[in-house]
Amino acid sequence: MLRILLVRHGETDWNRDRRIMGQQAIDLNETGRTQAFQLKGELHSIPIQAFYTSPVLRAAQTAQILNEPRGLLVQEDPRLIEINYGEWVGKTFEEVRETVGYVPYFKRLETPVAPAGETLFQVRDRAISFLADMKKQFSKENLLVVSHADWIKCLLMEVLEIPFSNIWKFRIDNCSVSLLECHEQGDRVVCLNQRGDLGRLFVSKLGF
């Protein structure tokens, strides 16, 4: 059975200020580094065979911390990159909502989330492409993947067949873990937005 641990990067100052980062190179702040070191400790007893990360700085920094005691090759994959927020980058979510004619992107899924940005379906397609490649390369390993909240949401919603208009109904916190199991019978989401008590997630309990 293939297990994929989906980790959101640690906190940045822009996260704290509710400012849209997109693909900008923003460092982890002190809280973000602390979150990553804490997660590293929580994962210490879980064997990891491969590391993948979004090339965006905050994700790469998180992956580097998580990988420190293991010394594995951390592979950057552009398909894991944050959604392109186009002209919204640098603005706060409050500023965006005050824009004349603003309509939440989950109510207009056929258009980019922001002017000159990507649609959620483009993010989904990148995520599904990545997942398909992982299934081809691995079968019984544990993979750790560091990415971004919307990317993780898009992948899990596709697996769970949840309409994308519901993307706002759950959240993915900084340095949380969501676990995806890939079985011959199909894919299964074991947990979402988990912090702590990670060891119990790796007890196999097939319920198909």
Solvent accessible surface area in square Angstrom, and as a share of the most:
residue,aa,sasa,rsa
1,M,59,0.26
2,L,3,0.02
3,R,30,0.11
4,I,2,0.01
5,L,1,0.00
6,L,2,0.01
7,V,0,0.00
8,R,40,0.15
9,H,2,0.01
10,G,0,0.00
11,E,31,0.14
12,T,0,0.00
13,D,60,0.31
14,W,67,0.23
15,N,30,0.15
16,R,145,0.53
17,D,67,0.35
18,R,125,0.46
19,R,73,0.27
20,I,2,0.01
21,M,12,0.05
22,G,1,0.01
23,Q,71,0.32
24,Q,86,0.38
25,A,76,0.59
26,I,30,0.15
27,D,82,0.43
28,L,5,0.02
29,N,20,0.10
30,E,130,0.58
31,T,65,0.38
32,G,0,0.00
33,R,107,0.39
34,T,80,0.47
35,Q,29,0.13
36,A,0,0.00
37,F,94,0.39
38,Q,104,0.46
39,L,6,0.03
40,K,43,0.18
41,G,39,0.37
42,E,52,0.23
43,L,3,0.02
44,H,144,0.64
45,S,79,0.51
46,I,6,0.03
47,P,81,0.51
48,I,12,0.06
49,Q,88,0.39
50,A,9,0.07
51,F,0,0.00
52,Y,12,0.05
53,T,1,0.00
54,S,0,0.00
55,P,48,0.30
56,V,8,0.05
57,L,60,0.30
58,R,0,0.00
59,A,0,0.00
60,A,24,0.19
61,Q,45,0.20
62,T,0,0.00
63,A,0,0.00
64,Q,120,0.53
65,I,15,0.08
66,L,3,0.02
67,N,15,0.08
68,E,94,0.42
69,P,92,0.58
70,R,65,0.24
71,G,65,0.62
72,L,58,0.29
73,L,136,0.67
74,V,41,0.23
75,Q,66,0.29
76,E,104,0.47
77,D,17,0.09
78,P,95,0.60
79,R,57,0.21
80,L,0,0.00
81,I,37,0.19
82,E,17,0.08
83,I,0,0.00
84,N,54,0.28
85,Y,13,0.05
86,G,22,0.21
87,E,106,0.48
88,W,21,0.07
89,V,44,0.25
90,G,25,0.24
91,K,82,0.35
92,T,17,0.10
93,F,54,0.23
94,E,80,0.36
95,E,85,0.38
96,V,3,0.02
97,R,122,0.44
98,E,141,0.63
99,T,68,0.40
100,V,149,0.85
101,G,68,0.65
102,Y,67,0.26
103,V,66,0.38
104,P,30,0.19
105,Y,38,0.15
106,F,43,0.18
107,K,146,0.62
108,R,52,0.19
109,L,35,0.17
110,E,133,0.59
111,T,52,0.30
112,P,53,0.33
113,V,2,0.01
114,A,2,0.01
115,P,70,0.44
116,A,79,0.62
117,G,15,0.15
118,E,27,0.12
119,T,19,0.11
120,L,3,0.01
121,F,66,0.28
122,Q,89,0.40
123,V,0,0.00
124,R,63,0.23
125,D,77,0.40
126,R,41,0.15
127,A,0,0.00
128,I,62,0.31
129,S,47,0.31
130,F,2,0.01
131,L,9,0.04
132,A,42,0.33
133,D,43,0.22
134,M,2,0.01
135,K,86,0.36
136,K,168,0.71
137,Q,112,0.50
138,F,37,0.16
139,S,75,0.48
140,K,165,0.70
141,E,48,0.21
142,N,13,0.07
143,L,0,0.00
144,L,0,0.00
145,V,0,0.00
146,V,0,0.00
147,S,0,0.00
148,H,0,0.00
149,A,18,0.14
150,D,15,0.08
151,W,0,0.00
152,I,1,0.00
153,K,22,0.09
154,C,0,0.00
155,L,2,0.01
156,L,1,0.01
157,M,0,0.00
158,E,66,0.29
159,V,34,0.19
160,L,90,0.45
161,E,155,0.69
162,I,57,0.29
163,P,84,0.53
164,F,14,0.06
165,S,47,0.30
166,N,41,0.21
167,I,2,0.01
168,W,146,0.51
169,K,129,0.55
170,F,45,0.19
171,R,170,0.62
172,I,6,0.03
173,D,37,0.19
174,N,19,0.10
175,C,1,0.01
176,S,1,0.01
177,V,1,0.01
178,S,1,0.00
179,L,0,0.00
180,L,0,0.00
181,E,3,0.02
182,C,13,0.08
183,H,26,0.12
184,E,183,0.82
185,Q,111,0.49
186,G,28,0.27
187,D,44,0.23
188,R,62,0.23
189,V,31,0.18
190,V,52,0.30
191,C,14,0.08
192,L,74,0.37
193,N,36,0.18
194,Q,31,0.14
195,R,113,0.41
196,G,17,0.16
197,D,94,0.49
198,L,4,0.02
199,G,43,0.42
200,R,132,0.48
201,L,8,0.04
202,F,39,0.16
203,V,88,0.51
204,S,69,0.44
205,K,148,0.63
206,L,103,0.51
207,G,64,0.62
208,F,127,0.53
